Amino acid sequence: TYNISGQHDVTLIVYNNSGSSELQKQKCVVVLDQTSAPFTEDFESEEFPSNLSLEQPSWYILENYPTETNWEKSKEGSYQGEQSIRIRSKSFSPGLGSIKQQIYSPEINCSDIIHSNTNPFGLYFNVAYAKRLPYQNEDGNSIIPDKLTISRKHANQDFMVRATFDVDDLIGTNRTYFNDYIPVSDDWSEKFVNLGSSAGQESVIIRFEFTGK
């Protein structure tokens, strides 16, 4: 039984009259905080993805590639407030294949939510994205494979992809950057992902997955 959220190691111990043996699996169990819809995250916590108050439950970042830049809080730019979370595909090591870095929402209770055509239930978020050099090949086609995939999970189900945003869907500025990108207010755009099938569910987890090279 785990009383706090986060990653937890699991230890198996077997023994008989001849002695004992132990096997430990690191970060084998992930416990998410719980909250209820409607749920808003402003990314203003100084400890994000850990949020210390019950009103702002913690998120979870999966370390798929622990040596590469992952989702992280940033004070460099924000849609509102002083912080956002960012990821930089420019920082990924050259020569590696597509890298997937994932961040998970708390477990959200949506049992009291009703979905309708006039009042659709879903995920709204603001994103700022800029092209990086080199962006195009000799034929003028994009060579950047970056994409943002939004998936959701219900209890006792696998994750299901609900939306995928590629470079053209994400771009909020005509400027192209080689070094760090700091968005200005006009760079941000709101995205909507329909989660109508999640209305009425007691357990909903949202996964943001950024894939880049």
Secondary structure, 3 states (H helix, E strand, C coil): CCCCCEEEEEEEEEEECCEEEEEEEEEEEEECCEEECCCCCCCCCCCCCCCCCCCCCCCEEECCCCCCCCCEEECCCCCCCCCEEECCHHHCCCCCCCEEEEEECCEEECCCCCCCCCCCCEEEEEECCCEECCCECCCCCECCCCEEEEEEEECCCCCEEEEEEEHHHHCCCCCEECCCCCCCHHHCEEEEEECHHHCCCCCEEEEEEEEEC
